């Protein structure tokens, strides 16, 4: 029995959301300090890559079920906001000790 594309997209979104929740908790601290350890930077970059990879699939799935232009705009704005926060976290400066 095959799962439909909408179910697959929803499951992918849930997995990405769970991964980003874990990464996001650590990212908030790093965004404020703008420095991080090499391991944290790698984690932020991996979270950013995963989010970018699944953005279009999540958008496609959302648009398939939501025809309202205002809802679609709000969804895209939310995606862009989340992407910007991940990019900021991934742009942290690596220092030897992870601190200035």
C-alpha positions in Angstrom: 0.0 0.0 0.0 1.5 3.3 -1.1 1.1 6.6 0.8 -0.1 9.5 -1.3 2.2 12.4 -2.1 0.4 14.6 0.4 1.0 12.1 3.2 4.7 11.8 2.3 5.1 15.6 2.2 3.3 15.9 5.6 5.6 13.3 7.1 8.7 15.0 5.7 7.5 18.3 7.1 7.0 16.7 10.6 10.5 15.2 10.5 12.1 18.5 9.4 10.1 20.4 12.0 11.3 18.1 14.8 14.9 18.3 13.6 14.7 22.1 13.4 13.1 22.4 16.8 16.1 20.6 18.4 18.5 22.6 16.3 16.6 25.9 16.9 16.8 25.7 20.7 20.6 25.7 20.4 20.6 28.2 17.5 18.8 30.9 19.5 21.7 31.2 21.9 24.3 31.2 19.1 22.4 33.9 17.2 22.7 36.3 20.1 26.4 35.6 20.6 27.3 35.3 16.9 30.1 32.8 17.8 30.0 29.0 17.9 32.0 25.9 18.0 32.9 24.1 14.8 30.3 21.3 15.8 27.6 23.9 16.3 28.3 25.6 13.0 28.1 22.2 11.2 24.8 21.5 13.0 23.4 24.9 11.9 24.6 24.4 8.4 23.0 21.0 8.2 19.7 22.3 9.6 19.8 25.1 7.0 20.5 22.6 4.1 17.7 20.3 5.3 15.2 23.2 5.5 16.1 24.5 2.0 15.8 21.0 0.6 12.3 20.5 1.9 11.0 24.1 1.4 9.6 23.5 -2.0 7.9 20.2 -1.2 6.3 21.7 1.9 5.1 24.7 -0.1 3.7 22.5 -2.8 1.9 20.4 -0.3 0.5 23.5 1.5 -0.6 25.1 -1.8 -2.4 21.9 -2.8 -4.6 22.1 0.2 -4.9 25.9 0.7 -6.3 27.9 -2.2 -6.5 31.2 -0.4 -3.9 33.7 -1.6 -3.6 35.3 1.9 -3.0 32.0 3.6 -0.4 31.1 0.9 1.3 34.5 1.4 1.4 34.0 5.2 2.9 30.5 4.7 5.6 31.8 2.4 6.4 34.7 4.8 6.7 32.2 7.6 9.0 30.0 5.5 11.2 33.0 4.6 11.4 34.2 8.2 12.4 30.7 9.4 15.0 30.5 6.6 16.5 33.8 7.6 16.8 32.8 11.2 18.6 29.5 10.1 20.9 31.5 7.8 21.8 33.8 10.6 22.6 30.9 12.9 24.6 29.2 10.2 26.7 32.4 9.7 28.1 32.3 13.2 31.8 32.9 13.6 33.8 29.9 14.7 36.4 30.6 17.4 38.9 28.3 19.0 36.9 28.0 22.2 33.5 28.9 20.8 33.7 32.3 22.6 35.3 35.6 22.1 
